Amino acid sequence: MTVTPKITVGDGRLVAHGRTILTGVPENIMLTHASGAGLVDGAFVGATAGEAKSMHVFTFGTLR
């Protein structure tokens, strides 16, 4: 049995359970799936930056 993530980021979209939540998601936005016992439908949404600073402001996309 293959289990696929229900939350994904790709093609400029954040999709949860087949529904687009955000559009215009930049390439520096990343998704890390929750880990734990059994099937977990959670994820952490973060961003990567080109330089280290004490504060960053990121655009995550447009809410649908």
GICOR-V322241 format. One line per field, one symbol per residue. ss: DSSP state (A for helix, B for strand, O for the rest). psi: psi as a letter, one per 20 degrees, with the letter a starting at -180 (. if undefined). A space follows every 10 residues. Layout:
ss = ???
psi = ???
This chain:
ss = OOOOOOBBBB OOBBBBOOBB BBBOOOOOBB BBBOOOOOOO OOBBBBBOOO OOOOOOOOOO OBBO
psi = pppqqipqpq kjqpppljpp gqrkprhipq poqqqapapp krqppaqqqh qpripqpqpi app.
